[in-house]
Amino acid sequence: MATSKQAKKRIRTSEKARLANKAVRTSMRSAVKKVLTAPSKEAAAQDLSTAVKKIDKAAKKGVIHANTAARQKSRLARAVSARAS
C-alpha cells in the first residue's frame, strides 16, 4: 500500500482516469458492435458514422493509438461496403 501523500493521490487520480478511459472504450466498442450487427446495409452505413466519431474521440483522448483507430475505421468501412443488402 502507498505510504506517501503523493502516492496516495496518484492512486486516486489513476483510478479516476481508468474509469473515464473504460467508459470511452466501452462506448466505442458498443458503437462498433452496433455497426457489425445492423440488420441492413443502410442501417450499418448510418451507424458507421457514429462509430467513426467514437473511434476518433477515443484516439484523440489517448485511449487507443491513432494507428489502431485508423485500422478499425478501415475494417468497419470495408465490412459495411462488402455487406449484401
Residue pairs with C-beta under 8 A, 6 or more apart in sequence:
2 8
2 10
2 11
21 61
21 63
24 54
24 57
24 58
24 61
24 63
25 58
25 63
25 64
27 54
28 51
28 54
28 55
28 57
28 58
28 63
28 64
31 47
31 50
31 51
31 54
31 55
32 51
32 54
32 55
32 72
32 76
34 47
34 50
34 51
35 44
35 47
35 48
35 51
35 76
35 79
35 80
36 44
36 76
36 79
38 44
38 47
40 85
41 80
41 83
41 84
41 85
42 85
44 79
44 80
44 83
45 80
48 76
48 77
48 80
51 76
52 73
52 76
55 64
55 69
55 72
55 73
56 69
56 73
58 64
58 69
59 65
59 66
59 68
59 69
64 72
